[in-house]
Amino acid sequence: MLHPVRGAPRLSYDQQASNERRQCLGRVNLAIFFLGVVPLAVLAGVPIAFSFGIATFAYLALSTRLPTSVVVARLEAGMSTLILLAIPLFVFLGYLLEITGMAACMIRFLANLLGHVRNGLHYVLVAAMYLVSGISGSKAADMAAVAPALFPEMEKRGADRAELAALLAATGAQTETVPPSLILIAIGSVTGISIAALFQGGIVPALVIGLMLCALVWWRAHGAGVSRAPRAAGRDILRSFLVALPALLLPFVIRGAVIEGVATATEVSTIGIAYCFVVGALLYRQFQWSQIGRVLVRSASLSGAILIVVGAATAMAWAITQSGFSQSLAASIAGMPGGRVTFIALSILLFAVLGCVLEGLPAVVLFAPLMFPIARQFGVHEIHYSVIAILAMGVGLFTPPFGIGFYITCAIGGADPDKAMRYIWTYLAVLLAGVIVVAAVPWLSIGLL
C-alpha cells in the first residue's frame, strides 16, 4: 500500500522497530570495534596501522555480510594514490639535508644574526623549525636537526633544558602546516583538494602562530637570567649568510614551485633531491657516497611505516562511512545550536583529542573523509578547514600526558618530561589561542589563494 502523498511504501510498526534495532546494533558494533578495539590495541603496544586493520577486519567479519577481502582492496587503494609518491621522496630529501650539512648551515646563519639579542637563540629555534619543517617527512627528524645544534649553546647562556624542550615541542606543533608537510599531502590525497592550494594556505597561519610564540619568548625574557652572546661581526654574518644561501633557497624553491604550478608535489621532491646532491657534493663537500645505503634504508623504513598507516586508516574510514555513521554524525552536528561556529569549535576539540590518541597523519586520513563533507555543508572553505584541523591535531600531539610528540621532543632534547611538563602549558595556551585566531579569521588561510 502506498502513502497517499509521498508515494512511498508504508512500513508496519514491526518493520520500523526492526530497522531501529538494526541501527542501534550498528552503532553498538561501531563503538565496540572502533572505539573499543582500536584504543585497547594501541594501549597494548600494537602499532597504529595494525590496530586499524584488526578493528576493520573484525567489524566486517562479525558485523556485516561484506567479504573480508575488501580490507585488502581498500588498504591497497589507500596506498596507491599517485600523490603519495611524494612521501618517500621527501623523506629521502630530509635525510640528504642532514648528511650534506645544509640544515646546520641555516641554523648557524640564524644564530649569528640573532644570537646577541636577549633570548636570541630562542627566536633562532622558532625560525629554524619554520625553515626545515616538513622537508624531512618526520617531525622528529625536524626537531633532531635543530635541537643538537642549539641546545648546548643555549644552556651555556643559562637556559633551562626543560623549558627549551617545551619551546621545541610548541614550535613543532606550530609548523605542522608549513609546506611541504606530509600531512598536507595526505589531506590532498584523501579529499582531492589541490596540494598547491594547501601549501599556499598553510604558510601564513604558521607564521602568525610563530610570531605569537616569539611574543611569549620576548615577554618571558624580561625575568630570565639568560646571558647574551657578543654581537657577531658584520663580515661573519655575511660569510655565514653566503655559505647558508644555497640551503636557505631550497625550502623557498620547493614551496614556490608547487604554489606557482611549476611542478607537482612529487616532481618538486625529485628537484630537491637533485639540488641537494649537486650542492652537497660541490659546495658543502660533507656528502659521502658511503652514507647513501644507510639513508636509503632509513628512508624506506620510515616511508613504509607512513604508507601502511595511510592504507589502514583509509580502509577503516571506508568501513565507518559504509556503516552510515558519517550521515548520522552530519545530522547530529547540523542539529546543534550555533551552526558554523559550533561546528568549528567541535572540530578543534575533536582533532585535538585525535592528535593525542592517534597522532596527526592517521587521524587525518581516518576522519578527513567524514568531516570535510560536513564542513562543506556549513560553508567552511576546505583550505581553511584543513589548516584548522592540522593545527588542532598539532596541539593534541604535543599535549601531555597522552600526546606522544611531547615525549619524543623530551627524548630528542635530553630533558626530563616531568620538568618540561611544568613549562609546556603556557606555550600550549598560546598555541590554542593561535588556532582560535586562525579559525576566526579565514583570510589567514585563504587570503593568498
Helices and strands as residue ranges (DSSP letters): H 13-30, I 31-37, H 38-43, H 48-63, H 69-79, G 82-85, H 86-100, H 102-114, H 120-132, H 139-156, H 161-174, G 175-177, H 182-191, H 195-221, H 234-259, H 265-279, I 280-284, G 289-291, H 292-322, H 325-334, H 339-358, H 360-377, H 382-397, H 404-413, H 417-440, H 443-446
